[in-house]
């Protein structure tokens, strides 16, 4: 029974890891294997309705050990989704559910390109306030609000 449970846990972890990879790839519009400010903000917007401003982005990058000039690596995004309070399955569904029947990453990238240019620092157009502070935990950064 222990071997079966271990195998099930490994399969679940592998499936979650693959979903994170697909999410990362979907938003990596310049295909450099890193999520820059616009790309990470697009991910944030699609999964929570909020965007990131430059200061929040820099804070997230530093907390994850990534250089803001390069962006968030796949491994850093995996660390983010490993943090308590994140749900890769829910985010995956939000990103890909509207494209059911066609989970093509290239088509998904095209459909989100227009939303990037219309984003502001947050969805209501106001400056970032105290309620928008990101929480940094031991296991990573929860970028969802």
Residue pairs with C-beta under 8 A, 6 or more apart in sequence:
16 81
16 88
16 89
17 78
19 88
19 89
19 92
20 74
20 77
20 78
20 81
20 88
21 74
22 92
22 96
22 105
23 43
23 77
23 88
23 91
23 92
23 95
24 35
24 72
24 74
24 77
25 105
26 95
26 96
26 105
26 108
26 109
26 112
27 35
27 39
27 40
27 42
27 43
27 109
27 112
28 34
28 35
28 39
29 38
29 39
29 42
29 109
29 112
29 113
29 116
30 36
30 39
32 70
32 71
33 73
33 74
34 66
34 70
34 71
34 72
34 73
35 43
35 71
35 72
35 77
36 70
36 71
37 52
37 54
37 57
37 68
37 71
38 116
39 71
39 116
40 52
40 57
40 60
40 71
40 72
40 143
41 51
41 52
41 57
41 116
41 119
42 112
42 115
42 116
42 119
43 95
44 50
44 51
44 52
44 143
44 144
45 51
45 115
45 119
45 123
46 94
46 95
46 112
46 115
47 90
47 91
47 94
47 95
47 144
48 144
48 145
49 123
50 122
50 123
50 132
50 145
51 119
51 120
51 121
51 122
51 123
52 60
52 143
53 121
53 122
53 128
55 128
56 128
56 132
56 134
57 68
58 68
59 134
59 136
59 141
60 72
60 134
60 141
60 143
61 67
61 68
61 71
61 72
62 68
63 136
63 140
63 141
64 72
64 76
64 79
64 80
64 140
64 141
65 76
66 72
66 73
66 76
72 80
76 140
79 139
79 140
80 86
80 140
80 141
80 142
80 143
81 88
81 91
82 139
82 140
83 137
83 139
83 140
83 141
83 142
84 137
84 139
84 142
85 142
85 144
86 142
86 144
91 144
95 108
96 103
96 108
99 107
99 108
99 111
121 127
121 128
122 128
122 132
132 145
134 141
134 142
134 143
134 145
135 141
135 142
